[in-house]
Each structure stands twice: as structure tokens, then as C-alpha cells.
Amino acid sequence: LSVRPNIIEAGRGMGLTQNQLLWRVKIPIALPVI
């Protein structure tokens, strides 16, 4: 499963670190698949 790059870019634009991106963006998006 891959998160769309524009979503990652938006998170980075808001100042999220890689760790924050993982827990606040990537995992919540992946939960329905898991």
C-alpha cells in the first residue's frame, strides 16, 4: 500500500517529522487495509 505523494508533501509542508508522518498520516490511511 502506498500513500499518495501529495498527502505526504502536505504533511511535510505543515512541518511534520518523518515519525509524525508515519503515525499521523501513513498508519491511519493504512488501517482499513490492515
PDB file of N, CA, C, O and CB in Angstrom:
ATOM      1  N   LEU A   1       0.854  -1.187   0.000  1.00  0.00           N
ATOM      2  CA  LEU A   1       0.000   0.000   0.000  1.00  0.00           C
ATOM      3  C   LEU A   1       0.889   1.236   0.000  1.00  0.00           C
ATOM      4  O   LEU A   1       1.876   1.312   0.731  1.00  0.00           O
ATOM      5  CB  LEU A   1      -0.966   0.006   1.230  1.00  0.00           C
ATOM      6  N   SER A   2       0.522   2.187  -0.824  1.00  0.00           N
ATOM      7  CA  SER A   2       1.317   3.407  -0.892  1.00  0.00           C
ATOM      8  C   SER A   2       0.427   4.623  -0.673  1.00  0.00           C
ATOM      9  O   SER A   2      -0.691   4.703  -1.183  1.00  0.00           O
ATOM     10  CB  SER A   2       2.046   3.509  -2.245  1.00  0.00           C
ATOM     11  N   VAL A   3       0.946   5.550   0.088  1.00  0.00           N
ATOM     12  CA  VAL A   3       0.226   6.794   0.350  1.00  0.00           C
ATOM     13  C   VAL A   3       0.565   7.762  -0.776  1.00  0.00           C
ATOM     14  O   VAL A   3       1.722   7.876  -1.181  1.00  0.00           O
ATOM     15  CB  VAL A   3       0.597   7.397   1.760  1.00  0.00           C
ATOM     16  N   ARG A   4      -0.440   8.450  -1.272  1.00  0.00           N
ATOM     17  CA  ARG A   4      -0.208   9.371  -2.388  1.00  0.00           C
ATOM     18  C   ARG A   4       0.815  10.439  -2.000  1.00  0.00           C
ATOM     19  O   ARG A   4       0.763  10.993  -0.902  1.00  0.00           O
ATOM     20  CB  ARG A   4      -1.532  10.034  -2.827  1.00  0.00           C
ATOM     21  N   PRO A   5       1.742  10.718  -2.913  1.00  0.00           N
ATOM     22  CA  PRO A   5       2.816  11.682  -2.615  1.00  0.00           C
ATOM     23  C   PRO A   5       2.306  13.068  -2.217  1.00  0.00           C
ATOM     24  O   PRO A   5       2.942  13.747  -1.411  1.00  0.00           O
ATOM     25  CB  PRO A   5       3.720  11.818  -3.814  1.00  0.00           C
ATOM     26  N   ASN A   6       1.172  13.495  -2.769  1.00  0.00           N
ATOM     27  CA  ASN A   6       0.688  14.833  -2.410  1.00  0.00           C
ATOM     28  C   ASN A   6       0.239  14.894  -0.949  1.00  0.00           C
ATOM     29  O   ASN A   6       0.289  15.961  -0.338  1.00  0.00           O
ATOM     30  CB  ASN A   6      -0.471  15.243  -3.329  1.00  0.00           C
ATOM     31  N   ILE A   7      -0.192  13.780  -0.387  1.00  0.00           N
ATOM     32  CA  ILE A   7      -0.577  13.756   1.032  1.00  0.00           C
ATOM     33  C   ILE A   7       0.670  13.877   1.903  1.00  0.00           C
ATOM     34  O   ILE A   7       0.676  14.609   2.892  1.00  0.00           O
ATOM     35  CB  ILE A   7      -1.358  12.450   1.377  1.00  0.00           C
ATOM     36  N   ILE A   8       1.728  13.150   1.527  1.00  0.00           N
ATOM     37  CA  ILE A   8       3.000  13.227   2.259  1.00  0.00           C
ATOM     38  C   ILE A   8       3.555  14.652   2.177  1.00  0.00           C
ATOM     39  O   ILE A   8       4.017  15.211   3.173  1.00  0.00           O
ATOM     40  CB  ILE A   8       4.032  12.204   1.687  1.00  0.00           C
ATOM     41  N   GLU A   9       3.502  15.221   0.986  1.00  0.00           N
ATOM     42  CA  GLU A   9       4.018  16.582   0.787  1.00  0.00           C
ATOM     43  C   GLU A   9       3.244  17.594   1.637  1.00  0.00           C
ATOM     44  O   GLU A   9       3.833  18.525   2.187  1.00  0.00           O
ATOM     45  CB  GLU A   9       3.937  16.973  -0.703  1.00  0.00           C
ATOM     46  N   ALA A  10       1.940  17.413   1.743  1.00  0.00           N
ATOM     47  CA  ALA A  10       1.129  18.309   2.572  1.00  0.00           C
ATOM     48  C   ALA A  10       1.547  18.200   4.041  1.00  0.00           C
ATOM     49  O   ALA A  10       1.637  19.209   4.740  1.00  0.00           O
ATOM     50  CB  ALA A  10      -0.377  17.980   2.415  1.00  0.00           C
ATOM     51  N   GLY A  11       1.798  16.992   4.497  1.00  0.00           N
ATOM     52  CA  GLY A  11       2.252  16.796   5.878  1.00  0.00           C
ATOM     53  C   GLY A  11       3.596  17.448   6.132  1.00  0.00           C
ATOM     54  O   GLY A  11       3.808  18.073   7.171  1.00  0.00           O
ATOM     55  N   ARG A  12       4.505  17.299   5.175  1.00  0.00           N
ATOM     56  CA  ARG A  12       5.817  17.935   5.320  1.00  0.00           C
ATOM     57  C   ARG A  12       5.674  19.450   5.327  1.00  0.00           C
ATOM     58  O   ARG A  12       6.375  20.148   6.060  1.00  0.00           O
ATOM     59  CB  ARG A  12       6.764  17.496   4.186  1.00  0.00           C
ATOM     60  N   GLY A  13       4.761  19.949   4.504  1.00  0.00           N
ATOM     61  CA  GLY A  13       4.528  21.392   4.447  1.00  0.00           C
ATOM     62  C   GLY A  13       4.013  21.942   5.768  1.00  0.00           C
ATOM     63  O   GLY A  13       4.222  23.112   6.087  1.00  0.00           O
ATOM     64  N   MET A  14       3.337  21.090   6.535  1.00  0.00           N
ATOM     65  CA  MET A  14       2.834  21.505   7.851  1.00  0.00           C
ATOM     66  C   MET A  14       3.893  21.329   8.932  1.00  0.00           C
ATOM     67  O   MET A  14       3.647  21.624  10.101  1.00  0.00           O
ATOM     68  CB  MET A  14       1.579  20.709   8.217  1.00  0.00           C
ATOM     69  N   GLY A  15       5.079  20.843   8.538  1.00  0.00           N
ATOM     70  CA  GLY A  15       6.182  20.729   9.483  1.00  0.00           C
ATOM     71  C   GLY A  15       6.254  19.410  10.227  1.00  0.00           C
ATOM     72  O   GLY A  15       6.912  19.327  11.265  1.00  0.00           O
ATOM     73  N   LEU A  16       5.590  18.371   9.720  1.00  0.00           N
ATOM     74  CA  LEU A  16       5.639  17.075  10.396  1.00  0.00           C
ATOM     75  C   LEU A  16       6.986  16.396  10.148  1.00  0.00           C
ATOM     76  O   LEU A  16       7.538  16.478   9.050  1.00  0.00           O
ATOM     77  CB  LEU A  16       4.484  16.168   9.918  1.00  0.00           C
ATOM     78  N   THR A  17       7.505  15.730  11.168  1.00  0.00           N
ATOM     79  CA  THR A  17       8.727  14.941  11.011  1.00  0.00           C
ATOM     80  C   THR A  17       8.356  13.603  10.376  1.00  0.00           C
ATOM     81  O   THR A  17       7.176  13.287  10.219  1.00  0.00           O
ATOM     82  CB  THR A  17       9.451  14.730  12.389  1.00  0.00           C
ATOM     83  N   GLN A  18       9.376  12.816  10.012  1.00  0.00           N
ATOM     84  CA  GLN A  18       9.121  11.501   9.419  1.00  0.00           C
ATOM     85  C   GLN A  18       8.315  10.627  10.377  1.00  0.00           C
ATOM     86  O   GLN A  18       7.403   9.913   9.960  1.00  0.00           O
ATOM     87  CB  GLN A  18      10.449  10.805   9.054  1.00  0.00           C
ATOM     88  N   ASN A  19       8.659  10.690  11.663  1.00  0.00           N
ATOM     89  CA  ASN A  19       7.948   9.891  12.667  1.00  0.00           C
ATOM     90  C   ASN A  19       6.491  10.327  12.779  1.00  0.00           C
ATOM     91  O   ASN A  19       5.590   9.491  12.852  1.00  0.00           O
ATOM     92  CB  ASN A  19       8.638  10.008  14.036  1.00  0.00           C
ATOM     93  N   GLN A  20       6.268  11.628  12.791  1.00  0.00           N
ATOM     94  CA  GLN A  20       4.903  12.141  12.871  1.00  0.00           C
ATOM     95  C   GLN A  20       4.115  11.771  11.621  1.00  0.00           C
ATOM     96  O   GLN A  20       2.933  11.438  11.708  1.00  0.00           O
ATOM     97  CB  GLN A  20       4.909  13.665  13.062  1.00  0.00           C
ATOM     98  N   LEU A  21       4.764  11.826  10.456  1.00  0.00           N
ATOM     99  CA  LEU A  21       4.093  11.422   9.220  1.00  0.00           C
ATOM    100  C   LEU A  21       3.646   9.973   9.308  1.00  0.00           C
ATOM    101  O   LEU A  21       2.540   9.629   8.892  1.00  0.00           O
ATOM    102  CB  LEU A  21       5.018  11.620   8.008  1.00  0.00           C
ATOM    103  N   LEU A  22       4.511   9.124   9.853  1.00  0.00           N
ATOM    104  CA  LEU A  22       4.175   7.706   9.975  1.00  0.00           C
ATOM    105  C   LEU A  22       2.939   7.521  10.840  1.00  0.00           C
ATOM    106  O   LEU A  22       1.992   6.855  10.423  1.00  0.00           O
ATOM    107  CB  LEU A  22       5.354   6.919  10.561  1.00  0.00           C
ATOM    108  N   TRP A  23       2.930   8.101  12.040  1.00  0.00           N
ATOM    109  CA  TRP A  23       1.846   7.859  12.990  1.00  0.00           C
ATOM    110  C   TRP A  23       0.585   8.660  12.725  1.00  0.00           C
ATOM    111  O   TRP A  23      -0.512   8.201  13.043  1.00  0.00           O
ATOM    112  CB  TRP A  23       2.317   8.154  14.357  1.00  0.00           C
ATOM    113  N   ARG A  24       0.718   9.849  12.147  1.00  0.00           N
ATOM    114  CA  ARG A  24      -0.458  10.708  11.955  1.00  0.00           C
ATOM    115  C   ARG A  24      -1.049  10.636  10.558  1.00  0.00           C
ATOM    116  O   ARG A  24      -2.196  11.029  10.347  1.00  0.00           O
ATOM    117  CB  ARG A  24      -0.098  12.125  12.257  1.00  0.00           C
ATOM    118  N   VAL A  25      -0.263  10.130   9.588  1.00  0.00           N
ATOM    119  CA  VAL A  25      -0.750  10.108   8.208  1.00  0.00           C
ATOM    120  C   VAL A  25      -0.762   8.692   7.644  1.00  0.00           C
ATOM    121  O   VAL A  25      -1.816   8.190   7.252  1.00  0.00           O
ATOM    122  CB  VAL A  25       0.111  11.010   7.329  1.00  0.00           C
ATOM    123  N   LYS A  26       0.395   8.049   7.602  1.00  0.00           N
ATOM    124  CA  LYS A  26       0.511   6.761   6.907  1.00  0.00           C
ATOM    125  C   LYS A  26      -0.271   5.638   7.587  1.00  0.00           C
ATOM    126  O   LYS A  26      -1.014   4.915   6.924  1.00  0.00           O
ATOM    127  CB  LYS A  26       1.964   6.365   6.808  1.00  0.00           C
ATOM    128  N   ILE A  27      -0.112   5.489   8.886  1.00  0.00           N
ATOM    129  CA  ILE A  27      -0.805   4.400   9.590  1.00  0.00           C
ATOM    130  C   ILE A  27      -2.321   4.586   9.571  1.00  0.00           C
ATOM    131  O   ILE A  27      -3.035   3.624   9.287  1.00  0.00           O
ATOM    132  CB  ILE A  27      -0.315   4.310  11.036  1.00  0.00           C
ATOM    133  N   PRO A  28      -2.849   5.787   9.861  1.00  0.00           N
ATOM    134  CA  PRO A  28      -4.313   5.938   9.781  1.00  0.00           C
ATOM    135  C   PRO A  28      -4.881   5.627   8.394  1.00  0.00           C
ATOM    136  O   PRO A  28      -5.979   5.081   8.284  1.00  0.00           O
ATOM    137  CB  PRO A  28      -4.702   7.348  10.169  1.00  0.00           C
ATOM    138  N   ILE A  29      -4.143   5.970   7.339  1.00  0.00           N
ATOM    139  CA  ILE A  29      -4.619   5.670   5.986  1.00  0.00           C
ATOM    140  C   ILE A  29      -4.572   4.164   5.726  1.00  0.00           C
ATOM    141  O   ILE A  29      -5.433   3.627   5.028  1.00  0.00           O
ATOM    142  CB  ILE A  29      -3.772   6.422   4.932  1.00  0.00           C
ATOM    143  N   ALA A  30      -3.568   3.481   6.286  1.00  0.00           N
ATOM    144  CA  ALA A  30      -3.399   2.052   6.047  1.00  0.00           C
ATOM    145  C   ALA A  30      -4.307   1.183   6.922  1.00  0.00           C
ATOM    146  O   ALA A  30      -4.512   0.013   6.599  1.00  0.00           O
ATOM    147  CB  ALA A  30      -1.962   1.669   6.281  1.00  0.00           C
ATOM    148  N   LEU A  31      -4.852   1.708   8.004  1.00  0.00           N
ATOM    149  CA  LEU A  31      -5.639   0.895   8.940  1.00  0.00           C
ATOM    150  C   LEU A  31      -6.781   0.102   8.297  1.00  0.00           C
ATOM    151  O   LEU A  31      -6.955  -1.066   8.644  1.00  0.00           O
ATOM    152  CB  LEU A  31      -6.206   1.780   9.997  1.00  0.00           C
ATOM    153  N   PRO A  32      -7.558   0.669   7.390  1.00  0.00           N
ATOM    154  CA  PRO A  32      -8.634  -0.135   6.798  1.00  0.00           C
ATOM    155  C   PRO A  32      -8.125  -1.375   6.056  1.00  0.00           C
ATOM    156  O   PRO A  32      -8.823  -2.387   5.982  1.00  0.00           O
ATOM    157  CB  PRO A  32      -9.441   0.719   5.848  1.00  0.00           C
ATOM    158  N   VAL A  33      -6.920  -1.296   5.512  1.00  0.00           N
ATOM    159  CA  VAL A  33      -6.354  -2.424   4.777  1.00  0.00           C
ATOM    160  C   VAL A  33      -5.800  -3.462   5.741  1.00  0.00           C
ATOM    161  O   VAL A  33      -5.875  -4.663   5.485  1.00  0.00           O
ATOM    162  CB  VAL A  33      -5.255  -1.950   3.816  1.00  0.00           C
ATOM    163  N   ILE A  34      -5.240  -2.987   6.856  1.00  0.00           N
ATOM    164  CA  ILE A  34      -4.658  -3.890   7.850  1.00  0.00           C
ATOM    165  C   ILE A  34      -5.785  -4.612   8.545  1.00  0.00           C
ATOM    166  O   ILE A  34      -5.540  -5.432   9.430  1.00  0.00           O
ATOM    167  CB  ILE A  34      -3.771  -3.123   8.876  1.00  0.00           C
TER     168      ILE A  34
END
